[in-house]
C-alpha cells in the first residue's frame, strides 16, 4: 500500500477498502406515539400511534458506519427465516448493503427489539431473540459465507452481542482463516466470549466489559490496576494491541509495552448509543491502512465523540470527522505509521 502523506489522502483511502463484519445482527423497531390517559383495563398508559420505524441494528450498524466512511461493508451473520428476517433483508437492500453473507435459518428467530415511546419517554421494550449457539448446519453455512467474503476483505470486524452467532469454535476458526491470509482482525466483545478471541490483531472493550470479562474490579482512578488488567488481557489473547474506551475520559491504547491515553474532546452529549460501533469502524479502517496505534486511537476517539452529539443510533458523518481531524491536526500530532 502506498505511503499516505496527509489527512486528505487517508480519508480518500477509506473509499478503496472492503470490510468484512461478522457477528450478531438485529432490527431496532420504534413505535412513537402520544399518551394522555391510563387504560381502564390495567394501570398502564394508552399510546396512540404517530409513527413506526424499523432500523438495522447490532453488527449491521457497524456496516452502516463503514459505509458512511466510504468503504465497502460485507456483513456475515445468521438470522431467522421469518417475517422479521424478510424485513431485515429489505432494510439491508434499502441501504444498499450486500446480503450475500446472510444465512437464514428456520430454526432461529430474527432478533428484534421493539421500543414504545411516548413523547421523549420510552415506556416499554419488547425483545424477540434466541441467545443459544448456532446448530451444526448453521455453523457450516456461516463459515462458508465467511470464507467466500474473506477473499475480498482488507480487514475483519468481529461484532459480538452475545446473541449466539459466535462460539469458541467458530471464533478460533475465523481468526485462523484471517491470520492465514494476513488479514487483520478487530474485535468488539461482549461477556460470554470475552477471552475466546485469541490471536486477534486488536481488541476493543469498554471499561465495564474489561472488568466483567476479566472478573476484576478497581476504581476508575486506579491506573495501575487498570493497566495491569490490560496487560493480562494482552497476554491471554496473545495480541499486542488493546483499545479501551473510557467514556467521558477518552480512550486508552496499549501496543505491546507502549501505553497511550487520549482525552475525550469536549462535547454536548445527547446520546452515547452507537458510539462503540463508530469507534470499532474507524479503528478497523485505520488498521487496514497500517496507521500507528496512536493515530488509530485518536481518530476513533474523535468519531465516537461526534456521534454522541446526535440523538439515537446514527452512523458517523465522514465530512465532519474529516473537518475536525484536520482542524486539530490529528495527522500531524500522531505519527502516522509505526516506527
C-alpha positions as CSV (number, residue, x, y, z in Angstrom):
1,X,0.0,0.0,0.0
2,X,1.3,3.5,-0.9
3,X,2.5,5.8,1.8
4,X,-0.2,8.2,3.0
5,X,1.1,11.7,3.5
6,X,-1.8,13.7,4.8
7,X,-5.3,13.5,6.3
8,X,-6.9,14.1,2.8
9,X,-5.1,11.0,1.4
10,X,-6.1,9.0,4.4
11,X,-9.8,9.7,4.0
12,X,-9.7,9.1,0.3
13,X,-8.0,5.7,1.0
14,X,-11.0,4.7,3.1
15,X,-13.1,4.6,-0.1
16,X,-10.9,1.8,-1.5
17,X,-11.3,-0.6,1.4
18,X,-13.6,-3.6,1.9
19,X,-14.5,-4.6,5.4
20,X,-16.0,-8.0,6.5
21,X,-18.2,-7.6,9.5
22,X,-19.2,-10.9,11.2
23,X,-21.5,-11.1,14.2
24,X,-25.0,-10.7,15.7
25,X,-27.4,-8.5,13.8
26,X,-30.8,-7.3,14.8
27,X,-33.7,-4.9,14.0
28,X,-34.3,-1.9,16.1
29,X,-38.1,-1.2,16.0
30,X,-39.6,2.0,17.2
31,X,-43.2,3.0,17.8
32,X,-43.7,6.7,18.6
33,X,-47.0,7.9,20.0
34,X,-48.8,10.2,22.3
35,X,-50.2,9.2,25.7
36,X,-52.8,11.3,27.5
37,X,-54.7,8.7,29.6
38,X,-54.5,5.5,31.5
39,X,-56.1,2.3,30.3
40,X,-59.3,1.2,32.1
41,X,-58.2,-2.4,31.7
42,X,-54.9,-2.1,33.6
43,X,-52.8,0.6,35.2
44,X,-50.8,1.3,32.0
45,X,-50.7,4.3,29.6
46,X,-52.6,4.1,26.3
47,X,-50.4,5.1,23.4
48,X,-51.9,6.5,20.2
49,X,-49.5,5.6,17.4
50,X,-48.0,8.5,15.5
51,X,-45.1,6.8,13.7
52,X,-43.5,3.4,13.3
53,X,-39.9,2.7,12.1
54,X,-37.5,-0.2,11.7
55,X,-33.8,0.2,11.6
56,X,-30.7,-2.0,11.2
57,X,-29.0,-2.7,14.5
58,X,-26.2,-4.7,16.1
59,X,-23.4,-5.6,13.7
60,X,-25.5,-4.0,10.9
61,X,-25.0,-0.6,12.5
62,X,-21.2,-1.2,12.2
63,X,-21.8,-1.9,8.5
64,X,-23.7,1.4,8.2
65,X,-20.7,3.2,9.8
66,X,-18.3,1.6,7.5
67,X,-20.5,2.6,4.5
68,X,-20.7,6.2,5.9
69,X,-16.9,6.3,6.0
70,X,-16.8,5.5,2.3
71,X,-15.6,1.8,2.5
72,X,-17.5,-1.2,1.3
73,X,-19.1,-3.3,4.1
74,X,-19.7,-7.1,3.8
75,X,-22.0,-8.4,6.5
76,X,-21.9,-12.0,7.6
77,X,-24.5,-13.4,10.1
78,X,-27.4,-15.8,10.8
79,X,-31.0,-14.6,11.1
80,X,-34.4,-16.3,11.1
81,X,-36.3,-17.4,8.1
82,X,-39.3,-15.5,9.3
83,X,-41.2,-12.2,8.6
84,X,-38.7,-10.2,10.7
85,X,-35.9,-11.8,8.7
86,X,-37.6,-10.7,5.4
87,X,-37.9,-7.2,6.9
88,X,-34.2,-7.3,7.8
89,X,-33.2,-8.3,4.2
90,X,-35.4,-5.5,2.9
91,X,-33.8,-3.0,5.2
92,X,-30.3,-4.1,4.0
93,X,-31.3,-3.7,0.4
94,X,-32.8,-0.3,1.1
95,X,-29.4,0.8,2.5
96,X,-27.5,-0.6,-0.5
97,X,-25.9,-3.3,1.6
98,X,-25.0,-6.7,0.1
99,X,-27.0,-9.6,1.6
100,X,-24.6,-12.4,0.2
101,X,-23.2,-13.1,3.7
102,X,-26.6,-13.5,5.4
103,X,-27.7,-17.0,6.3
104,X,-31.4,-17.5,7.0
105,X,-32.4,-20.5,9.2
106,X,-35.9,-21.7,10.0
107,X,-34.6,-22.8,13.5
108,X,-33.9,-19.3,14.7
109,X,-35.8,-16.1,15.1
110,X,-34.5,-12.8,13.9
111,X,-33.5,-10.6,16.8
112,X,-35.8,-7.6,17.1
113,X,-36.1,-5.0,19.8
114,X,-39.4,-3.2,19.9
115,X,-39.4,0.2,21.7
116,X,-42.6,2.0,22.5
117,X,-42.0,5.7,23.1
118,X,-44.5,8.5,24.1
119,X,-43.1,12.0,24.0
120,X,-39.5,11.7,25.0
121,X,-40.1,8.7,27.3
122,X,-39.5,5.1,26.5
123,X,-42.4,3.2,28.1
124,X,-41.6,-0.4,27.2
125,X,-39.2,-2.5,25.3
126,X,-40.2,-6.0,24.0
127,X,-37.4,-8.3,22.7
128,X,-37.7,-11.3,20.5
129,X,-34.5,-13.3,20.2
130,X,-32.7,-16.6,20.6
131,X,-29.4,-16.5,22.5
132,X,-28.2,-20.1,22.2
133,X,-25.4,-21.1,19.9
134,X,-25.8,-22.0,16.3
135,X,-26.6,-25.6,15.4
136,X,-24.2,-27.6,13.2
137,X,-25.7,-26.8,9.8
138,X,-26.0,-23.1,10.7
139,X,-22.3,-23.0,11.7
140,X,-21.3,-24.7,8.5
141,X,-23.3,-22.3,6.3
142,X,-21.9,-19.3,8.2
143,X,-18.3,-20.5,7.7
144,X,-19.0,-21.0,4.0
145,X,-20.1,-17.4,3.7
146,X,-17.2,-16.1,5.8
147,X,-14.6,-17.9,3.6
148,X,-16.3,-16.6,0.5
149,X,-16.3,-13.0,1.7
150,X,-12.9,-13.1,3.4
151,X,-11.2,-13.2,-0.1
152,X,-12.5,-9.7,-0.8
153,X,-11.7,-8.2,2.7
154,X,-8.9,-5.8,3.8
155,X,-9.9,-6.2,7.5
156,X,-12.4,-8.2,9.6
157,X,-14.5,-6.9,12.4
158,X,-15.9,-9.4,15.0
159,X,-19.0,-7.7,16.4
160,X,-20.4,-9.8,19.4
161,X,-23.7,-9.0,21.1
162,X,-24.0,-12.4,22.9
163,X,-26.9,-13.5,20.7
164,X,-25.4,-16.8,19.7
165,X,-23.7,-16.3,16.3
166,X,-20.2,-16.7,17.9
167,X,-18.9,-19.8,19.7
168,X,-15.4,-20.6,20.9
169,X,-15.0,-23.0,18.0
170,X,-16.0,-20.6,15.2
171,X,-14.1,-17.7,16.7
172,X,-10.9,-19.8,16.7
173,X,-11.6,-20.9,13.1
174,X,-12.4,-17.5,11.7
175,X,-9.3,-15.8,13.3
176,X,-7.1,-18.6,12.0
177,X,-8.5,-18.1,8.5
178,X,-7.9,-14.4,8.7
179,X,-4.4,-14.8,10.0
180,X,-3.5,-17.3,7.3
181,X,-4.3,-14.6,4.7
182,X,-2.6,-11.8,6.8
183,X,-5.9,-10.0,7.1
184,X,-6.1,-8.0,10.4
185,X,-9.0,-8.6,12.8
186,X,-10.5,-6.2,15.2
187,X,-12.9,-7.3,18.0
188,X,-15.8,-5.6,19.7
189,X,-16.5,-8.1,22.5
190,X,-19.3,-9.0,25.0
191,X,-19.1,-11.0,28.2
192,X,-19.7,-14.6,27.1
193,X,-16.9,-15.0,24.5
194,X,-14.6,-12.3,26.0
195,X,-11.5,-14.4,26.2
196,X,-12.1,-16.5,23.1
197,X,-10.6,-14.1,20.5
198,X,-7.1,-15.4,20.9
199,X,-4.8,-14.2,18.1
200,X,-6.8,-11.2,17.0
201,X,-5.0,-8.1,15.9
202,X,-6.8,-5.5,18.0
203,X,-9.3,-6.0,20.9
204,X,-11.7,-3.1,21.9
205,X,-13.6,-3.5,25.1
206,X,-15.1,-0.6,27.1
207,X,-14.2,-0.3,30.8
208,X,-17.2,-2.2,32.0
209,X,-16.6,-5.1,29.6
210,X,-12.9,-5.2,30.7
211,X,-13.9,-5.6,34.3
212,X,-16.6,-8.1,33.7
213,X,-14.6,-10.1,31.1
214,X,-11.6,-10.5,33.4
215,X,-13.7,-10.7,36.6
216,X,-11.7,-7.9,38.2
217,X,-12.7,-4.7,39.9
218,X,-10.9,-1.4,40.5
219,X,-11.7,2.2,40.9
220,X,-11.6,4.4,37.8
221,X,-8.7,6.4,39.1
222,X,-6.6,3.3,39.9
223,X,-4.5,3.5,36.7
224,X,-2.0,0.9,37.9
225,X,-4.8,-1.7,38.3
226,X,-6.3,-0.7,35.0
227,X,-3.1,-1.1,33.1
228,X,-2.4,-4.4,34.8
229,X,-5.7,-5.7,33.7
230,X,-5.0,-4.6,30.1
231,X,-1.6,-6.4,30.3
232,X,-3.3,-9.5,31.5
233,X,-5.7,-9.3,28.6
234,X,-2.9,-8.8,26.1
235,X,-1.2,-12.0,27.4
236,X,-4.5,-14.0,27.5
237,X,-5.4,-13.1,23.9
238,X,-1.9,-13.2,22.6
239,X,-2.5,-9.8,21.0
240,X,-0.3,-6.7,21.0
241,X,-3.0,-4.1,20.7
242,X,-5.9,-3.4,23.1
243,X,-8.0,-0.3,22.7
244,X,-10.2,0.5,25.7
245,X,-12.9,3.2,25.5
246,X,-13.2,5.2,28.8
247,X,-16.5,7.1,28.2
248,X,-16.1,10.8,29.1
249,X,-12.4,10.2,29.8
250,X,-11.5,9.3,26.2
251,X,-9.6,6.2,25.2
252,X,-6.5,4.1,26.1
253,X,-4.4,2.1,23.7
254,X,-1.8,-0.4,24.6
255,X,0.6,-1.5,21.8
256,X,3.0,-4.1,23.3
257,X,4.5,-2.2,26.3
258,X,3.7,1.2,24.9
259,X,0.7,2.9,26.6
260,X,-1.2,6.0,25.4
261,X,-4.1,7.9,26.9
262,X,-6.1,10.2,24.7
263,X,-8.5,12.6,26.3
264,X,-12.1,13.0,25.1
265,X,-13.0,16.1,23.2
266,X,-15.5,18.5,24.9
267,X,-19.0,17.7,23.5
268,X,-22.6,18.5,24.1
269,X,-23.5,14.8,24.8
270,X,-27.0,13.9,23.6
271,X,-26.8,10.1,23.4
272,X,-24.0,7.6,23.7
273,X,-25.8,4.9,21.8
274,X,-23.8,3.6,18.9
275,X,-20.6,5.3,19.8
276,X,-18.8,1.9,20.2
277,X,-19.9,0.9,16.7
278,X,-18.3,4.1,15.3
279,X,-15.1,3.5,17.3
280,X,-14.6,0.0,16.0
281,X,-15.4,1.0,12.4
282,X,-12.8,3.8,12.4
283,X,-10.3,1.5,14.2
284,X,-10.8,-1.2,11.5
285,X,-10.2,1.2,8.6
286,X,-7.1,2.6,10.3
287,X,-5.9,-0.9,10.9
288,X,-6.3,-1.9,7.3
289,X,-4.3,1.2,6.2
290,X,-1.5,0.4,8.7
291,X,-1.7,3.6,10.7
292,X,0.1,3.9,14.0
293,X,-1.9,2.7,17.1
294,X,-1.9,6.2,18.4
295,X,-3.4,7.7,15.3
296,X,-5.9,4.9,15.2
297,X,-7.0,5.6,18.8
298,X,-7.1,9.4,18.2
299,X,-9.3,9.2,15.1
300,X,-11.6,6.6,16.7
301,X,-11.9,8.7,19.8
302,X,-12.8,11.7,17.7
303,X,-15.5,9.8,15.8
304,X,-17.0,8.2,18.9
305,X,-17.5,11.7,20.4
306,X,-19.1,13.1,17.3
307,X,-21.9,10.5,17.2
308,X,-22.7,11.2,20.9
309,X,-23.9,14.7,19.8
310,X,-26.7,13.1,17.9
311,X,-29.9,11.6,19.3
312,X,-30.3,7.9,18.7
313,X,-28.0,5.4,16.9
314,X,-26.6,7.2,13.8
315,X,-23.6,6.5,11.6
316,X,-20.7,8.9,11.8
317,X,-20.6,11.9,9.5
318,X,-17.4,11.5,7.4
319,X,-17.3,15.1,6.4
320,X,-17.5,16.4,10.0
321,X,-14.9,13.8,11.1
322,X,-12.5,14.9,8.4
323,X,-13.0,18.6,9.2
324,X,-12.4,18.1,12.9
325,X,-9.4,15.8,12.4
326,X,-7.9,18.4,10.1
327,X,-8.7,21.3,12.5
328,X,-6.9,19.7,15.5
329,X,-4.1,18.5,13.2
330,X,-4.6,14.9,14.3
331,X,-2.4,13.6,11.4
332,X,0.5,15.8,12.4
333,X,0.1,15.1,16.2
334,X,0.3,11.3,15.9
335,X,3.0,9.7,13.8
336,X,1.0,8.0,11.0
337,X,2.9,4.8,10.8
338,X,4.7,2.6,13.3
339,X,8.4,3.4,13.5
